[in-house]
Amino acid sequence: MISFECNPITYFLQKPEMSTGNISAVNTEFILIGFPGLEGYQHWLIIPFSVMYILAIVGNILLICIVNLEANLHTPMYTFLCVLAVVDIGLCTSTIPKMLQIFWQKACSISFEGCFIQMFFIHFLSSMESSILAVMAYDRKPEMSTGNISAVNTEFILIGFPGLEGYQHWLTIPFSVMYILAIVGNIFLICIIKLEPNLHTPMYTFLCVLAMVDIGLCTSTIPKMLQIFWQKACSISFEGCFIQMFFIHFLSSMESSTLAVMAYDRYVAIYNPLLYTSILTKAKMAKIMGVLFAGGFILTGLIPTLASMLPYCSANTIQHCFCDHMAVAKLACKDITMNSYYGLTVAFVIAGMDVLFILFTYVMILRAVSKLGSKAAQVKAFNTCGSHLFVIMYFYTTMLFTFVTYRFGKNVPPRIHVMFAVLYLLVPPMLNPIVYGVRTKEIRQGFRKHFLRKNINPNDK
């Protein structure tokens, strides 16, 4: 659990001088200012922090109740998980309620004793969190002496599309073409934005980040898929499988978060265009992406970590084109209920929060656009959001189908699962540079200027 302790603490009284007796006042409280420099905007943070706090409390309480009520879960692994849940509840409760008071009620004071009590619980519970994770890693060490594991897997076998093994070599051509388009298109996009000074704005900076994520996302899966289809090289090492799993989930979370940030970018550009670059400075953009990077890394990093700790028996054939979390976890010789729940929780926390934020942002955009005076200004404002909306709808539709049907769609053929999972990872990276290139005049002009060496008339459409 990440600690959200508000710093710095502003001391309104100087340190008492004990030697001369010149003590005019003794500190009985401290003042917490929240986020320095953002005091006027902190009330907007109440919603996301409240939602995250409620999710943390409810999620951990449900986890404790499930483990307590289910007799099959009365094992050391789930006992440690219960302890971790209790620590998480205490860790976020030691900080978040006071933060919400600061943001909403402006109740910034905290007593002298209360400040140091909070400090103790933050550091104590953080150390407990770290220690419990270390103990859980030891708990997951496979017990080789019991004879329950007939063989130790050193590799997995990826079969590609279940039921289509004899026809998969024909898929090499379309998948190769889409992969090349994705790589070349996103590299062109990054180069155009880098070379064209007029595109050094927050919108195109986020577009560059999206392009880099897209390159990583399709590269984490497609080269291995092409090996399976063309060379029948279906094996992947144990470590390589979980590394691939991490990059797939981490980069997917980054894609989702970047799309959410781009929605906010469009809102700022439409609602307050004169202060656009002042609000979204380079420092603020770096902080935003840094927070998203850290959050995605921690939440998605636990998915392959927990899956790699499961005991795997003789079965090592994955009914998939790549190391999908649930496709791999189903090979374990142990109950994977918690792995499934955690995967779903991460998906709904990251993607769900992003979708809610995007919906809220576009409601605000519609309100802002409706207040614009001229029809031409409204059309122009909607055009700036068109590409983004198209990419969002495709990305989240395929993501939703992939996550939900793999866990609940028992009657859906496996090859359909795999096909949608592949399209979810490959098509957005291929479409994004095409959609933004076709619909964005500045990118089209930059392409003609820097790659076709043509003179550009600024009034050209």
VENCORVEN-V715501 format. One line per field, one symbol per residue. ss: DSSP state (@ for helix, = for strand, . for the rest). A space follows every 50 residues. Layout:
ss = ???
//
This chain:
ss = ........==..................====......@@@@@@@@@@@@ @@@@@@@@@@@@@@@@@@@.@@@..@@@@@@@@@@@@@@@@@@..@@@@@ @@@@@...===@@@@@@@@@@@@@@@@@@@@@@@@@@@@....@@@.... ....====......@@@@@@@@@@@@@@@@@@@@@@@@@@@@@@@.@@@. .@@@@@@@@@@@@@@@@@@..@@@@@@@@@@...===@@@@@@@@@@@@@ @@@@@@@@@@@@@@@@@@@@@.@@@@@@@..@@@@@@@@@@@@@@@@@@@ @@@@@@@@...=....==......@@@@@..=....@@@@@@@@@@@@@@ @@@@@@@@@@@@@@@@@@@@....@@@@@@@@@@@@@@@@@@@@@@@@@@ @@@@@@@@.....@@@@@@@@@@@@@@@@@@@@@@@@@@.@@@@@@@@@@ ...........
//
